[in-house]
Amino acid sequence: MSEIKENEVYTTEETQELLKVSNSTIKRMLKSGLLRANKVGKQYRILGHEILRLVSPVVEQKAVDAYQKIKTKTREKVKDW
């Protein structure tokens, strides 16, 4: 099994293989908004970040918290400039 890379772009077929689900399941996830994707032509492209969010929302929340902490510190530093 290969590692899901956060900044990699995956096709629906690659996502199927990674998640070990059927094509119809991927379509349902896309239609319901559970899995977010961008449509390029007639095909969907899914960011690795979205797959990771789906698989492990706890990991995503930790990343968001770390980002918010850095953002707050940066704002505090530059507000006096």
The first five atom37 places (N, CA, C, CB, O) and aatype in JSON, in Angstrom:
{
  "aatype": [12, 15, 6, 9, 11, 6, 2, 6, 19, 18, 16, 16, 6, 6, 16, 5, 6, 10, 10, 11, 19, 15, 2, 15, 16, 9, 11, 1, 12, 10, 11, 15, 7, 10, 10, 1, 0, 2, 11, 19, 7, 11, 5, 18, 1, 9, 10, 7, 8, 6, 9, 10, 1, 10, 19, 15, 14, 19, 19, 6, 5, 11, 0, 19, 3, 0, 18, 5, 11, 9, 11, 16, 11, 16, 1, 6, 11, 19, 11, 3, 17],
  "atom_mask": [
    [1, 1, 1, 1, 1],
    [1, 1, 1, 1, 1],
    [1, 1, 1, 1, 1],
    [1, 1, 1, 1, 1],
    [1, 1, 1, 1, 1],
    [1, 1, 1, 1, 1],
    [1, 1, 1, 1, 1],
    [1, 1, 1, 1, 1],
    [1, 1, 1, 1, 1],
    [1, 1, 1, 1, 1],
    [1, 1, 1, 1, 1],
    [1, 1, 1, 1, 1],
    [1, 1, 1, 1, 1],
    [1, 1, 1, 1, 1],
    [1, 1, 1, 1, 1],
    [1, 1, 1, 1, 1],
    [1, 1, 1, 1, 1],
    [1, 1, 1, 1, 1],
    [1, 1, 1, 1, 1],
    [1, 1, 1, 1, 1],
    [1, 1, 1, 1, 1],
    [1, 1, 1, 1, 1],
    [1, 1, 1, 1, 1],
    [1, 1, 1, 1, 1],
    [1, 1, 1, 1, 1],
    [1, 1, 1, 1, 1],
    [1, 1, 1, 1, 1],
    [1, 1, 1, 1, 1],
    [1, 1, 1, 1, 1],
    [1, 1, 1, 1, 1],
    [1, 1, 1, 1, 1],
    [1, 1, 1, 1, 1],
    [1, 1, 1, 0, 1],
    [1, 1, 1, 1, 1],
    [1, 1, 1, 1, 1],
    [1, 1, 1, 1, 1],
    [1, 1, 1, 1, 1],
    [1, 1, 1, 1, 1],
    [1, 1, 1, 1, 1],
    [1, 1, 1, 1, 1],
    [1, 1, 1, 0, 1],
    [1, 1, 1, 1, 1],
    [1, 1, 1, 1, 1],
    [1, 1, 1, 1, 1],
    [1, 1, 1, 1, 1],
    [1, 1, 1, 1, 1],
    [1, 1, 1, 1, 1],
    [1, 1, 1, 0, 1],
    [1, 1, 1, 1, 1],
    [1, 1, 1, 1, 1],
    [1, 1, 1, 1, 1],
    [1, 1, 1, 1, 1],
    [1, 1, 1, 1, 1],
    [1, 1, 1, 1, 1],
    [1, 1, 1, 1, 1],
    [1, 1, 1, 1, 1],
    [1, 1, 1, 1, 1],
    [1, 1, 1, 1, 1],
    [1, 1, 1, 1, 1],
    [1, 1, 1, 1, 1],
    [1, 1, 1, 1, 1],
    [1, 1, 1, 1, 1],
    [1, 1, 1, 1, 1],
    [1, 1, 1, 1, 1],
    [1, 1, 1, 1, 1],
    [1, 1, 1, 1, 1],
    [1, 1, 1, 1, 1],
    [1, 1, 1, 1, 1],
    [1, 1, 1, 1, 1],
    [1, 1, 1, 1, 1],
    [1, 1, 1, 1, 1],
    [1, 1, 1, 1, 1],
    [1, 1, 1, 1, 1],
    [1, 1, 1, 1, 1],
    [1, 1, 1, 1, 1],
    [1, 1, 1, 1, 1],
    [1, 1, 1, 1, 1],
    [1, 1, 1, 1, 1],
    [1, 1, 1, 1, 1],
    [1, 1, 1, 1, 1],
    [1, 1, 1, 1, 1]
  ],
  "atom_positions": [
    [[0.85, -1.19, 0.0], [0.0, 0.0, 0.0], [0.88, 1.24, 0.0], [-0.96, 0.0, 1.23], [1.85, 1.32, 0.76]],
    [[0.56, 2.19, -0.83], [1.36, 3.41, -0.92], [0.86, 4.45, 0.07], [1.34, 3.97, -2.34], [-0.28, 4.41, 0.52]],
    [[1.72, 5.38, 0.38], [1.4, 6.45, 1.32], [0.61, 7.54, 0.61], [2.69, 7.04, 1.95], [0.89, 7.87, -0.54]],
    [[-0.38, 8.09, 1.3], [-1.16, 9.2, 0.74], [-0.38, 10.48, 1.0], [-2.61, 9.27, 1.37], [-0.1, 10.82, 2.15]],
    [[-0.04, 11.18, -0.06], [0.73, 12.42, 0.06], [-0.23, 13.6, 0.04], [1.79, 12.54, -1.07], [-1.09, 13.7, -0.84]],
    [[-0.09, 14.49, 1.0], [-1.02, 15.59, 1.2], [-1.17, 16.49, -0.02], [-0.57, 16.41, 2.36], [-2.28, 16.9, -0.34]],
    [[-0.08, 16.8, -0.71], [-0.14, 17.74, -1.83], [-0.22, 17.05, -3.2], [1.08, 18.63, -1.81], [-0.16, 17.71, -4.23]],
    [[-0.36, 15.74, -3.2], [-0.49, 14.99, -4.45], [-1.92, 15.11, -4.97], [-0.11, 13.49, -4.23], [-2.86, 15.28, -4.19]],
    [[-2.09, 15.01, -6.28], [-3.41, 15.04, -6.9], [-3.73, 13.62, -7.39], [-3.47, 16.08, -8.08], [-2.92, 13.01, -8.09]],
    [[-4.9, 13.12, -7.02], [-5.28, 11.75, -7.35], [-6.53, 11.73, -8.23], [-5.53, 10.95, -6.07], [-7.38, 12.62, -8.15]],
    [[-6.61, 10.72, -9.08], [-7.81, 10.49, -9.87], [-8.8, 9.7, -9.01], [-7.48, 9.74, -11.2], [-8.45, 9.24, -7.93]],
    [[-10.01, 9.54, -9.5], [-10.99, 8.75, -8.76], [-10.56, 7.29, -8.68], [-12.38, 8.86, -9.41], [-10.8, 6.62, -7.68]],
    [[-9.92, 6.79, -9.73], [-9.45, 5.4, -9.73], [-8.37, 5.19, -8.68], [-8.93, 5.01, -11.12], [-8.37, 4.19, -7.96]],
    [[-7.43, 6.14, -8.6], [-6.36, 6.03, -7.6], [-6.93, 6.13, -6.18], [-5.31, 7.13, -7.82], [-6.48, 5.44, -5.27]],
    [[-7.92, 6.99, -6.02], [-8.57, 7.14, -4.72], [-9.29, 5.86, -4.34], [-9.53, 8.32, -4.72], [-9.25, 5.45, -3.18]],
    [[-9.95, 5.24, -5.29], [-10.6, 3.95, -5.07], [-9.62, 2.94, -4.52], [-11.23, 3.43, -6.36], [-9.9, 2.26, -3.53]],
    [[-8.47, 2.84, -5.16], [-7.45, 1.88, -4.74], [-6.93, 2.19, -3.34], [-6.29, 1.86, -5.73], [-6.75, 1.29, -2.53]],
    [[-6.7, 3.48, -3.06], [-6.19, 3.87, -1.75], [-7.19, 3.57, -0.64], [-5.83, 5.35, -1.75], [-6.81, 3.09, 0.43]],
    [[-8.46, 3.87, -0.89], [-9.49, 3.69, 0.13], [-10.1, 2.29, 0.12], [-10.58, 4.72, -0.06], [-10.81, 1.9, 1.04]],
    [[-9.8, 1.53, -0.94], [-10.34, 0.17, -1.12], [-11.86, 0.17, -1.1], [-9.8, -0.76, -0.03], [-12.5, -0.58, -0.35]],
    [[-12.42, 1.04, -1.94], [-13.87, 1.13, -2.09], [-14.21, 1.04, -3.58], [-14.42, 2.44, -1.46], [-13.33, 1.15, -4.44]],
    [[-15.48, 0.85, -3.87], [-15.92, 0.72, -5.26], [-16.08, 2.09, -5.92], [-17.24, -0.05, -5.34], [-16.07, 3.13, -5.25]],
    [[-16.22, 2.06, -7.23], [-16.42, 3.28, -8.01], [-17.72, 3.97, -7.59], [-16.44, 2.95, -9.5], [-17.76, 5.2, -7.5]],
    [[-18.77, 3.19, -7.35], [-20.05, 3.79, -6.96], [-19.95, 4.46, -5.59], [-21.15, 2.72, -6.94], [-20.62, 5.46, -5.34]],
    [[-19.13, 3.91, -4.69], [-18.93, 4.53, -3.38], [-18.23, 5.88, -3.52], [-18.11, 3.6, -2.45], [-18.61, 6.86, -2.87]],
    [[-17.22, 5.93, -4.38], [-16.51, 7.2, -4.63], [-17.5, 8.23, -5.18], [-15.32, 6.99, -5.63], [-17.51, 9.38, -4.75]],
    [[-18.33, 7.81, -6.14], [-19.32, 8.73, -6.72], [-20.28, 9.25, -5.66], [-20.1, 8.03, -7.84], [-20.6, 10.43, -5.65]],
    [[-20.74, 8.36, -4.77], [-21.65, 8.79, -3.69], [-20.95, 9.78, -2.76], [-22.14, 7.57, -2.89], [-21.56, 10.77, -2.34]],
    [[-19.69, 9.53, -2.43], [-18.95, 10.43, -1.55], [-18.78, 11.8, -2.2], [-17.58, 9.84, -1.2], [-18.89, 12.82, -1.52]],
    [[-18.51, 11.82, -3.49], [-18.36, 13.09, -4.21], [-19.69, 13.84, -4.27], [-17.83, 12.84, -5.63], [-19.75, 15.05, -4.03]],
    [[-20.76, 13.12, -4.59], [-22.07, 13.74, -4.72], [-22.58, 14.29, -3.39], [-23.06, 12.73, -5.26], [-23.2, 15.35, -3.36]],
    [[-22.32, 13.59, -2.3], [-22.79, 14.02, -0.98], [-21.91, 15.11, -0.38], [-22.85, 12.84, -0.05], [-22.3, 15.75, 0.6]],
    [[-20.72, 15.32, -0.95], [-19.81, 16.33, -0.41], [-18.9, 15.79, 0.67], [0.0, 0.0, 0.0], [-18.12, 16.54, 1.25]],
    [[-18.99, 14.5, 0.94], [-18.12, 13.89, 1.94], [-16.66, 13.93, 1.48], [-18.56, 12.44, 2.2], [-15.75, 14.09, 2.29]],
    [[-16.47, 13.79, 0.19], [-15.15, 13.87, -0.42], [-15.18, 15.03, -1.41], [-14.73, 12.52, -1.14], [-15.98, 15.03, -2.35]],
    [[-14.33, 16.02, -1.19], [-14.31, 17.2, -2.06], [-13.3, 17.0, -3.19], [-13.97, 18.49, -1.26], [-12.23, 16.42, -2.98]],
    [[-13.66, 17.48, -4.38], [-12.8, 17.31, -5.54], [-13.03, 18.45, -6.51], [-13.06, 15.95, -6.23], [-14.01, 19.18, -6.41]],
    [[-12.11, 18.58, -7.45], [-12.25, 19.56, -8.54], [-12.47, 18.79, -9.82], [-10.99, 20.49, -8.64], [-11.85, 17.75, -10.06]],
    [[-13.34, 19.31, -10.64], [-13.62, 18.67, -11.92], [-12.74, 19.3, -12.99], [-15.12, 18.8, -12.29], [-12.73, 20.51, -13.18]],
    [[-12.0, 18.45, -13.68], [-11.14, 18.87, -14.77], [-11.65, 18.17, -16.02], [-9.62, 18.55, -14.49], [-11.48, 16.96, -16.18]],
    [[-12.28, 18.94, -16.9], [-12.92, 18.32, -18.05], [-14.09, 17.48, -17.57], [0.0, 0.0, 0.0], [-15.01, 18.0, -16.94]],
    [[-14.04, 16.19, -17.86], [-15.1, 15.29, -17.41], [-14.65, 14.42, -16.23], [-15.55, 14.4, -18.56], [-15.38, 13.53, -15.8]],
    [[-13.45, 14.67, -15.73], [-12.91, 13.84, -14.66], [-12.71, 14.64, -13.38], [-11.58, 13.22, -15.1], [-12.52, 15.86, -13.42]],
    [[-12.76, 13.95, -12.26], [-12.51, 14.57, -10.97], [-11.06, 14.39, -10.58], [-13.44, 13.99, -9.89], [-10.44, 13.37, -10.87]],
    [[-10.52, 15.4, -9.9], [-9.18, 15.33, -9.32], [-9.33, 15.6, -7.83], [-8.2, 16.36, -9.99], [-9.99, 16.56, -7.42]],
    [[-8.72, 14.75, -7.03], [-8.88, 14.8, -5.58], [-7.52, 15.03, -4.94], [-9.53, 13.5, -5.03], [-6.56, 14.3, -5.22]],
    [[-7.43, 16.05, -4.1], [-6.18, 16.32, -3.39], [-5.97, 15.29, -2.29], [-6.19, 17.75, -2.8], [-6.92, 14.82, -1.66]],
    [[-4.73, 14.95, -2.07], [-4.39, 14.01, -1.02], [-4.87, 14.49, 0.34], [0.0, 0.0, 0.0], [-5.26, 13.69, 1.19]],
    [[-4.86, 15.8, 0.52], [-5.35, 16.4, 1.76], [-6.8, 16.0, 2.03], [-5.22, 17.94, 1.7], [-7.17, 15.74, 3.17]],
    [[-7.61, 15.96, 0.99], [-9.02, 15.6, 1.14], [-9.18, 14.13, 1.52], [-9.78, 15.89, -0.15], [-10.05, 13.78, 2.31]],
    [[-8.34, 13.29, 0.96], [-8.39, 11.87, 1.31], [-7.98, 11.67, 2.76], [-7.48, 11.03, 0.38], [-8.62, 10.92, 3.49]],
    [[-6.93, 12.37, 3.17], [-6.48, 12.28, 4.56], [-7.54, 12.81, 5.52], [-5.17, 13.06, 4.76], [-7.75, 12.25, 6.59]],
    [[-8.22, 13.88, 5.13], [-9.29, 14.45, 5.96], [-10.4, 13.43, 6.14], [-9.84, 15.74, 5.33], [-10.96, 13.29, 7.23]],
    [[-10.72, 12.73, 5.08], [-11.77, 11.73, 5.12], [-11.38, 10.55, 6.01], [-12.09, 11.25, 3.72], [-12.19, 10.05, 6.79]],
    [[-10.14, 10.13, 5.89], [-9.67, 8.96, 6.62], [-9.41, 9.29, 8.09], [-8.41, 8.42, 5.99], [-9.71, 8.48, 8.97]],
    [[-8.85, 10.46, 8.35], [-8.47, 10.8, 9.71], [-8.73, 12.27, 10.02], [-6.99, 10.48, 9.94], [-7.83, 13.1, 9.89]],
    [[-9.95, 12.6, 10.42], [-10.26, 14.0, 10.74], [-9.45, 14.54, 11.92], [-11.73, 14.13, 11.05], [-9.25, 15.75, 12.02]],
    [[-8.98, 13.66, 12.8], [-8.16, 14.08, 13.94], [-6.85, 14.67, 13.45], [-7.9, 12.91, 14.89], [-6.38, 15.69, 13.97]],
    [[-6.24, 14.03, 12.46], [-4.98, 14.52, 11.89], [-5.21, 15.89, 11.27], [-4.42, 13.53, 10.84], [-4.39, 16.79, 11.44]],
    [[-6.32, 16.06, 10.55], [-6.61, 17.34, 9.93], [-6.78, 18.42, 11.0], [-7.86, 17.24, 9.06], [-6.28, 19.53, 10.83]],
    [[-7.48, 18.12, 12.07], [-7.7, 19.11, 13.12], [-6.39, 19.54, 13.76], [-8.66, 18.55, 14.19], [-6.21, 20.71, 14.07]],
    [[-5.47, 18.6, 13.96], [-4.15, 18.94, 14.51], [-3.41, 19.89, 13.57], [-3.31, 17.66, 14.75], [-2.76, 20.83, 14.02]],
    [[-3.5, 19.64, 12.28], [-2.83, 20.51, 11.29], [-3.46, 21.89, 11.3], [-2.92, 19.89, 9.88], [-2.75, 22.9, 11.23]],
    [[-4.78, 21.97, 11.38], [-5.48, 23.26, 11.42], [-5.09, 24.02, 12.68], [-7.02, 23.06, 11.36], [-4.84, 25.23, 12.61]],
    [[-5.05, 23.35, 13.81], [-4.66, 24.0, 15.07], [-3.24, 24.56, 15.0], [-4.78, 23.02, 16.23], [-2.99, 25.68, 15.43]],
    [[-2.32, 23.77, 14.44], [-0.93, 24.23, 14.31], [-0.85, 25.45, 13.4], [-0.03, 23.1, 13.77], [-0.13, 26.4, 13.69]],
    [[-1.59, 25.42, 12.29], [-1.62, 26.55, 11.37], [-2.17, 27.8, 12.05], [-2.46, 26.2, 10.13], [-1.62, 28.88, 11.9]],
    [[-3.26, 27.65, 12.79], [-3.87, 28.8, 13.46], [-2.92, 29.39, 14.5], [-5.19, 28.39, 14.13], [-2.86, 30.61, 14.66]],
    [[-2.17, 28.55, 15.19], [-1.22, 29.03, 16.19], [-0.11, 29.85, 15.51], [-0.61, 27.85, 16.97], [0.27, 30.92, 16.0]],
    [[0.4, 29.35, 14.39], [1.44, 30.06, 13.65], [0.89, 31.38, 13.1], [1.99, 29.19, 12.49], [1.57, 32.41, 13.15]],
    [[-0.32, 31.35, 12.59], [-0.95, 32.54, 12.03], [-1.11, 33.62, 13.11], [-2.32, 32.19, 11.41], [-0.84, 34.79, 12.86]],
    [[-1.55, 33.21, 14.3], [-1.73, 34.16, 15.4], [-0.4, 34.77, 15.81], [-2.38, 33.47, 16.6], [-0.31, 35.99, 16.0]],
    [[0.63, 33.95, 15.95], [1.95, 34.45, 16.33], [2.48, 35.42, 15.28], [2.94, 33.29, 16.52], [3.07, 36.45, 15.63]],
    [[2.28, 35.11, 14.02], [2.75, 35.98, 12.94], [2.04, 37.32, 12.98], [2.54, 35.31, 11.57], [2.67, 38.36, 12.83]],
    [[0.73, 37.29, 13.18], [-0.02, 38.55, 13.27], [0.47, 39.42, 14.43], [-1.52, 38.26, 13.43], [0.6, 40.64, 14.3]],
    [[0.74, 38.78, 15.56], [1.23, 39.53, 16.73], [2.58, 40.18, 16.44], [1.35, 38.61, 17.94], [2.82, 41.31, 16.86]],
    [[3.45, 39.46, 15.74], [4.79, 39.98, 15.42], [4.71, 41.16, 14.44], [5.68, 38.87, 14.82], [5.42, 42.15, 14.62]],
    [[3.87, 41.07, 13.43], [3.88, 42.09, 12.38], [2.95, 43.25, 12.64], [3.52, 41.47, 11.08], [3.01, 44.24, 11.91]],
    [[2.09, 43.19, 13.65], [1.14, 44.29, 13.87], [1.84, 45.58, 14.31], [0.11, 43.89, 14.92], [1.3, 46.66, 14.1]],
    [[3.03, 45.48, 14.9], [3.76, 46.67, 15.34], [4.62, 47.26, 14.22], [4.64, 46.32, 16.53], [5.19, 48.34, 14.4]],
    [[4.74, 46.61, 13.1], [5.61, 47.11, 12.03], [5.06, 48.31, 11.37], [5.85, 46.06, 11.02], [5.67, 48.85, 10.45]]
  ]
}
